[in-house]
């Protein structure tokens, strides 16, 4: 490779030697100063061209977005704003960019506008920083589990089961939609389909992960999952990535400990390896906050918020305790909650989760022992309490600004209890025989959780819309690229 990456040159301590850089023009000032970026850093390198001895035709082609090859001497900068610069000896245009048509002019663009040109937004400093942090977090997830001797398991993307029992799934089919085969009673005849049965895009790799954990001990999955949920919000995507570990012989306490350790590990890794990107995102967020009323501004800046999470134990609270706190809270008593908390058994909404985290405890919270009625069939059932409440050994980790970050549980290992619960929620046992075999042959206590990766990236970058932390967002009426 004949050229040197700009990130390396920006940290140079030796000067005077000739270098070659290749990158894209960010700005071109006074027919002399070119700011070049090659994606390796959020910072540009300045190349100074001798405009008096450079053909006008070439100078006119140095436009925002154009790709260049620059050869010159690396020198200590004489001007403000940069430590080093390149005194250009030779300049070649690798790819022109029409300055009149190029959407990314050297000015501040709104995130809404950048979503409309998502194929170009990688070229902005903000998205350079966001996706560098996303990359670091993904690597940290694998490193965390690898160092703990977990096995990385690839679970299927096309599945015949609905792990959540939610029914909001994308159908996978090769049937001719203009000539759909039907059974005698008029139903779609899936025996004629590619897999010979109804199949969907997965909502979770958990059930398959449990199969592997019952043999390999500790496993994790990290892959795309899909929800056909018509939610046009800043927190929902139709396609998103999930981290889902499953551990044999783990009970609820072990599960909570692992999830808290994972979150703290990956956040620290991002802070340690992306200091410039997170510093930039902190500054960006502070600028954004200036436009908000004082009462709506965050108490901590981005770096302080991340450090605060690292330095504090997560508060562990039962659902019953949380309901009591919410019932007595001012927003509930003054009817400011959209969904008022009247009685035990209510399904907590984002407003309730955020109140607990941001107003009451003021730190991440792990909620446990939820009502069985509002949780999935596979969660371990607790003994009925003194009030007659049926609860399960579930845990949700709630984060400020996000709400639910992690959802998990100890799994029900008792075959009879599992079958009984499946019957209650109308899940046919005959379709789940493969899953039930884990309870028939050597059943053991085990636990696991799911961590929505985009919500993690949202928290660490300080971005406020989940569509801005995934390269190509999939949302209702939007499947560009």
Protein Blocks (a to p, Z undefined) as FASTA:
>chain_A
ZZdcfklmmmpcbehiacddddddfbdchhlaccddehlambdcdddddfklgcfklmmm
mcghiacdddddddddfbghiabdcddfbdcdfbdcdfklmmbdcbdddfklmmmmmmlm
mmpmklmmmmmmmmmmmmmmmmmmmmnopacddddfbdcbdfkonopacdddfbdfklcc
ddfkopacfklmmnopacdddfbfklmmmmmmmmnopacddddddddddcdbfkbcfbdc
ddddddehiafklmmmmmmmmmmmmmmmmmmmmmmmmmmmmmmmmmmmmmpcfklpcfbd
fklmmmmmmmpccddddfklmmmmmmmpmklmnopafbdcfbghiacdfklmmmmmmmmn
opacddehiafklmcfkbccddddfkopacddddddddehklpabdcddddfbfklmmmm
mmmnopafklmmmmmmmmmnopacdddddddfklmmmmmnopabfklmcfbacdehiagZ
Z
